[in-house]
Amino acid sequence: MREQDMPEDEPMAHARDAVDVGDFVYAATGARVRRLTLPDGAHWFPAVDVAGNLGYANTRQALLWHVSPDCRQSLGDIARGVYGTDASRRIAGHGLKKSMKMVTLAGLVQLVNGCTKHECAPFRRWVAEVVATVQRDGAYELVPAPVQPVDDLRTAYVMPEEIVDAIVRLEERSIRAEEACAVREAEGHLLMREVSRGQDLLTQAFHRIADSLDRLAERAQPGGATAAVSAGTPQELLASWQDRNLVITEDIRTVAAVLAPGLVEGAAHCSAEEIATRTGLSPARVQDCVRHLLRRGCIRHSGRAPDGSPVYVLV
């Protein structure tokens, strides 16, 4: 059901309301409520929508306690009273259930007067003022609008100041809620980035610990991989690693070949991205190969170069 739900082939025969019903209900309930307007101009509202927005936990109980019988009715009964035997077809076109309980505008006001929702307090005060004015003066009059429509015989009225104030407060509250939600969302994104960064740092620390433990374990083994290596030439260094099964895949050999010239000269400093560019391997695969060489005791970290790239030396 849309806010106003009428069959498209049914002309709107009723005159304009003195106060826009949508704004009136918004000021009363603090929410935009679905509405069914009949050809005679009567407005009906789903009881579950009204009660839910007003904070009632049990719609059926709220209707029994606060709404008079003549102000509540099932949608099926309303449709039969308006459309007769054609009621089912009319309702089916709007996705409504015949068993849905509806309340009139008077029933909606009764539910508002019976609720404890803080946002409804201004409207309840205005209703009380209207009743008191009627008792005192015999009538409550709206102020005619300064500009009247030329195509309508009915008088247009200025919306009561109390209703306008209530709507303004509700809109301001809605804007503040949206701004607060945006702030919380931004803070949540920032927190997630910090958590992700912390996880990355923790993962890197675990890798370093694992590499250190692997090197210690291999050094403790007889004939381990950390036997002294005669530097010689890059080719001799690679051959010595291969003879001891330290370079076991072609990718590892390719990465080792890039590092070897610098290692035999004393130190090699190459970033994973630089090695990836020279070898055609992915940076992630390059890092895996370097970690293997570290674990096997072929090389070790020796700080970082001025450009930030890691420095490796022979063990």
N, C-alpha and C positions, 0 to 999 in steps of 0.2 A: 504494500500500500504506500503510495506516495503521500506527501504531506496533505494534499487534497486529492481525493480519488473519486472521480465521477465517470460514468460511462460516456464515451466520446460522442455518442449519438443522442445524448440527452441534453437539451438546451438548459442553460442556467437561467431559471425563471426568477430567482430571488433577487432582491435589491441588495445594494452594497451595505456592508455592516458599518455602523457608526464608528467603531474602532476595529482596526484590522485584527481578525481573530488570531492570525499567526503570531503577531507581536503580543497580543493580549495573553495568549497561552504561554509564550516564552517568558513574559514578565511574571506570570503566576507560578510556573513550575521550574523555571531556570533551565529549561531544555526545549529543543524543537521536537514536538510530538506529532506523530502521524495523525492524519485527520480525514474523516469521511464527511463530505457535505452533500446533503440531500437536495433535490430540486426545490423544496420549499425554503431552503436556506438554513435548515437545522444542522448543527455541527455535532458529530459523534467522534469519540476518541477511543482507541483500544485501551481497556482498563489496565492491561498488563504494562503498557508503555507508561501510562500516567503514574500508576502505583510504583513501578520500578524507579522512575526518575525522582519520585518524592521520598524514596527510602523505605517504603513499606516492604516487609519481608514476605508477607502473604497477601496476594492480591484478593483472593476470595474473602478472607477475613476483613480486609480493608473495605471492600464493597459492603459487606454486611453491617459493619460498625458505623460507617461514615456516609454512605450514599443511600438516599431514599429510593424505594423501589421504582418510582416513576422516572428516575434519572438513570437507570441502568437497564440494559436489554441485550439479548444476544444479537449478533449480526444477522443471523438467519431470520429472526422475527422482524428486524428492521427492514430487511430486503423484501420480505413477503408483504409487509404493510405498504411498501412503495411500489413494487413491481409485480405483486401478485404471483401468478404461476410462472412468470418469467424470471423469478428471483435467482434461481440456481445458475442460470446462464449469465446473468449480470455479475454475480459474485465471482464465478469461475474465471472471468476475464481479468481479474485483478489479483489473483493469488491469495484470496482471503478464505478463512475457515468460517463456516456457518455458526460453529459453536463459540466463536470468539466473543467475549463479553465486551460491551461498549458502554461508555458513559456520555451523557450530554455535557454541554458546557457547564450547566449548573452542577452536575455530578462531579465534574473536574474541580470546580471551585470548592465543593464540599470536601473532596480529598485534600485539597491544598490547606483548607482551614483545619483539618484534622492531623496534618503532618507536623513534624518537628524540624524540617529542613531549614537551615539558617537562611539560605538564599530566598526563601519564600516569605520571610518576615515582612519586608516592605509591602508586598501585595496584600498580605493579611491585614496589615494596618490600614491600607487604603479601603479594603472591603468594610472594615469596621467603621471607618469614617463615612463611607457611603450610607451604611445602615443608620448611623447616628444622625446624619444630615436629613435623611428621609423622615426619620421620626420627629426631628425638630422642625423642619421646614416643609415637609410634605412632598418633597421632590429633590432629586439630585440632577443638576443640569451640566451638560458638557458645553464647552466654549465653542461656538461656531468658528470654522476656519475663515481666515481673512479673504481667501480666494475660493470661490465656489465653482464646481464644475458646471459647464453650460449644457451638457448633454444628460444631466441627471436631475430629476425633480426633487430628490432627497437632499437634505442639508448635509454638508460635510463638516466634520467636527475636528477640533484640535485634540490630539491624543492627551489624556490626562497627564499632568506633570509627574504624578507618582509613578505611572506606568513608564514614562520616558526615563525617569531616574533609575528605575529598576532595570530596564534594558541596558542603560549605559553602564551601570555597575556590573551587570552580567558580562557584557562585552569586554570591559576592562579586566574582569577576573579571567575570562577566557584568554585574553592576550597575555596576561601575566603567566597563566598556566602553560601556554605554548612557549613563551620565552624560557621559563624554568625547565621545561622539557628539553628544549634545544641545548641549554647549558648542561643539563645532566647527560645528554647524549654526547656532547663534545668532551665532557670529562670522562665518560665511559670509553670513548675512542682513545683518549690520551692514556688512560690507565691500561687499556689493552696493548698499546704500543710499548709502554714501559714494561709490562709483563712479558711481552714477546722479546724485547731487548734483554731482559733478565734471563729468560730461558736460553737465548742464544749465547750469552756469556757463560751460563752454567754448562751448556753443552760443550763449548770450547774448553772450559776447565776440565770437564770429564775426559775429553779427548787427550788433553795434555797429561792428565794423571794416568790414563790407560797407556799412552806411549811410554811414559817413564817406567811404569811397572813392567811393560813388555821388555824394555831394554835391560832392566835389572834382572829379569828372569833369564834372559838369554846370556847375559854376562856370567851368571852363576853356573851355566851349563859348561861341562868340559868341551874344549874345542869350539866354544861359542863363536858367534859371528863377530865378536869384538877383538879378535886377534889382530895384532898390529898389521896395518896395511902399508905396503910400500907405495908411495904415491906414484912415482914414475910418470908415465904419460896417461892421458885420458883413456886411451885404448887399453893400456895395461890395467888401469883401475877397474874398468868395466869387466875385463877378462877375469880379474881376481874375484870380483863379486859373483860373476857367473859360475866360476869353478866351484864356489862354495854354496851354490844354489840360493844366493841372496837376491838375484834378479830373475824372477820366475815367469814373467809374462812380457810380451812385446811392449805393452804400454809402459810398464815399469822401466824396461830397458831404454825406451825412448826418452822418458823423463830423466833417467840417470845420465844419459848421454848429454843432455843439455846442461846438467849440473857439473859433470865431470871436469871440463876445462877449468872452471873456477875453483873446484875442490883441490885439484893438484897444484894450483897456484897459491893455495892457502885458504880461500873462502869463496863461496858462490852466493851471490845474492840475486834472486829472481823471484818475482811474485808469481802466484798461480796463474794470473791472467797473462803475464808475459810468456810463461812456458806454454800455456794453452795456445797463444797466438803462433808460437814457433813450431809447435808440434801438431796442431789441428785437433788436439784433444779438448774436451770440455774442462772448464776450471774445476768442477767437482771431481772429475776423474783424475786430474793432475794432483789435487789434494790427497786423494786416496793413494796414489802412487808414492807421494812424498811421505805420507804417514807410514807406508810399508817400509820405505828405506830407513825411517827413524826407528821403527820397531825392530827391524833386523839389525840395528846397530851399525849401519853403513855411514850414517851422518848424524849430526846433532845440531840443535839450534844454537846460535851464537849471537843472539840479539837481532837488531834491525839496522838496515842501512839508513842514511839520511833521508832517502826518498820514501822510507816506510816499508820497503820490501824486506822479507825475512832473510837472515844470513845463515848459511849452513857451512859447517866445516866437517872434515873427516873425524871419525871417532878414534 
